[in-house]
Amino acid sequence: MPPGDRIRPGVRGVLAAAALVLSAAGCGTGVDTSPVENPVTGSAPAPAATAGLPSAPTAGLPPPTGKWAGLTAKCPALTGPVATRLGVAGAGRPTDEYGDFGDIVRADCAWGSTDGKGTAATARISIYQRQEGADAEWSALRTGQTDPVAGLGREAFASREPDGMTVRVLSNNAVAIVRLRPPAPPASADSLAELRDPAVALTKDVLDDLR
């Protein structure tokens, strides 16, 4: 071998070590990608697919009991005693926001007064083809809510607003937002709080028309 082609002993050792590392790394076929135990802690690292990710937004809620296909009519009909007393009973009127977008139907409906001189109610019922869609919207809607409503859907919240009361609810693959507006803004916090139970009753009336 010519002098320039000779491999010095030290270099030969480095090349041998590099070859050993490449062989252990699994170059070529038969690569072993299983987690390697940490020599300090003695445990394997968490899988990349789940490590550090938050739990699902509805993980702590009761599971869905089924899947809604739609409504019994274009808009729900309010038939309960609270709707009758408030003057908002009957079939809802579709608004300009009503739409079928294929993977989701947004049923936007109104009842009662149209001139602001009487009680009015509105509802937006979003019916998703996939449960994941309803859960994602609910994750955003429930943020900051502090007044849970027991016994309504998988989870529900009531919230006071300057001109009335709103109830938000997740029911299987549907998300509903129901608003109750009196003829005039409530004069006090107490009078506003008195709208909570009627708003919850109207929300139950709306959900009854899911099928």
C-alpha positions in Angstrom: 0.0 0.0 0.0 1.4 3.4 -0.9 2.4 5.6 2.1 -0.4 8.1 1.3 -3.1 5.4 1.4 -2.1 3.9 4.8 -4.7 4.4 7.6 -3.0 5.4 10.8 -4.0 3.2 13.8 -5.8 6.1 15.6 -7.9 6.9 12.5 -8.6 3.2 12.0 -10.1 3.1 15.5 -12.3 6.1 14.8 -13.7 4.5 11.7 -14.4 1.2 13.4 -16.3 3.1 16.2 -18.3 5.0 13.6 -19.2 1.8 11.8 -20.3 0.3 15.1 -22.6 3.3 15.8 -24.2 3.2 12.4 -24.8 -0.5 12.8 -26.4 0.0 16.2 -28.6 2.9 14.8 -30.2 0.4 12.4 -29.1 1.7 9.1 -30.7 -0.3 6.3 -33.6 -2.7 7.0 -34.9 -4.0 10.4 -34.7 -0.6 12.2 -35.6 -0.9 15.9 -37.6 2.2 16.8 -38.8 1.1 20.3 -38.3 3.6 23.1 -34.9 3.3 24.8 -34.8 3.2 28.6 -33.4 6.2 30.3 -30.3 5.1 32.3 -31.0 7.8 34.9 -34.7 7.3 35.6 -35.0 3.7 34.4 -38.1 4.5 32.4 -38.9 4.8 28.7 -40.1 8.2 27.3 -43.8 8.8 26.7 -45.0 8.2 23.1 -44.7 11.3 21.0 -48.4 11.1 20.0 -49.6 11.7 23.6 -46.8 13.3 25.5 -47.6 16.7 26.7 -51.0 17.0 25.0 -54.1 18.2 26.9 -57.0 15.8 27.4 -60.1 16.1 25.2 -62.4 19.0 26.1 -65.3 16.7 26.9 -63.3 13.9 28.6 -64.9 14.5 32.0 -68.5 14.7 30.6 -71.1 11.9 30.3 -70.6 10.1 27.0 -73.0 10.8 24.1 -76.2 8.7 24.3 -76.8 8.8 20.5 -76.6 10.9 17.4 -79.2 13.5 16.3 -80.1 13.4 12.7 -81.9 16.8 12.7 -85.1 18.5 13.9 -88.7 17.3 13.7 -89.4 20.5 11.6 -87.4 23.3 10.2 -87.5 25.1 13.5 -88.5 23.7 16.9 -92.1 24.4 18.2 -92.2 25.8 21.7 -95.2 24.1 23.4 -94.4 24.2 27.1 -96.3 26.3 29.8 -93.4 28.8 30.1 -93.4 29.5 26.4 -97.2 30.1 26.5 -96.9 32.4 29.6 -94.2 34.4 28.0 -96.0 34.7 24.6 -93.4 32.9 22.6 -95.2 29.6 22.0 -95.5 28.0 18.6 -93.3 27.2 15.7 -90.1 29.1 15.3 -89.3 31.4 12.4 -86.1 30.6 10.4 -83.8 33.6 10.3 -81.4 34.7 7.6 -78.6 32.8 9.5 -80.3 29.4 8.9 -78.2 27.1 6.7 -77.3 23.6 5.8 -73.5 23.3 5.2 -73.3 19.6 4.6 -71.3 18.5 7.6 -73.3 20.9 9.9 -76.8 22.3 10.0 -77.3 25.6 11.7 -80.9 26.0 12.6 -81.3 29.7 13.6 -84.8 30.4 14.7 -86.8 33.1 16.5 -90.1 33.4 18.5 -92.2 36.1 19.9 -91.9 39.8 19.5 -90.3 41.3 16.4 -90.5 44.9 17.3 -88.9 44.9 20.8 -92.2 45.7 22.5 -92.7 42.1 23.8 -90.8 39.1 24.9 -88.6 37.4 22.3 -86.6 34.2 22.2 -84.0 33.0 19.7 -82.1 29.7 19.3 -79.2 28.5 17.2 -79.0 24.8 17.1 -75.9 23.4 15.4 -76.2 19.8 14.4 -72.9 18.2 13.4 -72.4 15.0 11.3 -69.4 14.2 13.5 -69.3 14.3 17.3 -65.8 15.8 17.1 -67.3 18.9 15.5 -69.8 19.5 18.3 -67.1 18.9 20.9 -64.8 21.4 19.3 -67.5 24.1 19.3 -68.4 23.3 22.8 -64.9 23.6 24.0 -64.9 27.2 22.8 -68.4 28.1 24.1 -67.8 26.7 27.6 -64.7 28.8 28.2 -65.3 31.3 30.9 -68.7 30.0 31.9 -69.4 29.8 35.6 -73.1 29.0 36.1 -73.7 25.3 35.2 -77.2 24.0 34.6 -77.7 20.6 36.0 -79.7 17.9 34.2 -79.6 19.6 30.8 -77.7 17.8 27.9 -74.2 16.5 28.5 -73.3 19.9 29.9 -75.0 23.3 30.0 -74.4 26.8 31.3 -76.6 29.9 31.9 -75.1 33.4 31.5 -76.6 36.8 32.3 -76.4 39.4 29.6 -77.3 43.1 29.8 -80.6 42.5 27.8 -81.6 39.1 29.1 -80.4 35.5 29.7 -78.6 33.0 27.5 -78.3 29.2 27.9 -75.7 27.2 26.1 -75.9 23.4 26.0 -74.1 20.4 24.5 -76.5 17.5 23.6 -74.8 14.6 21.9 -73.7 16.0 18.5 -75.7 19.2 18.8 -74.8 22.5 20.3 -77.6 25.0 21.2 -77.6 28.6 22.2 -81.0 29.9 23.5 -81.6 33.5 24.4 -84.5 35.0 26.2 -85.1 38.8 25.9 -87.8 40.6 27.9 -89.5 43.7 26.5 -87.2 46.0 28.4 -83.7 45.5 29.8 -83.9 44.1 33.4 -83.9 46.9 35.9 -81.7 45.0 38.4 -79.5 42.0 38.9 -82.4 40.3 40.8 -84.8 40.8 37.9 -82.2 39.5 35.5 -81.7 36.4 37.7 -85.4 35.7 37.5 -85.0 35.0 33.8 -82.7 32.0 34.4 -85.4 29.3 35.1 -87.6 30.4 32.2 -84.6 30.4 29.8 -83.7 26.9 30.9 -87.3 25.8 30.4 -87.3 27.2 26.9 -84.0 25.4 26.1 -85.5 22.1 27.2 -88.5 22.9 24.9 -86.0 23.5 22.0 -84.1 20.3 22.6 -87.3 18.2 22.7 -87.5 18.7 18.9 -84.2 17.0 18.1 -84.7 13.6 16.5 
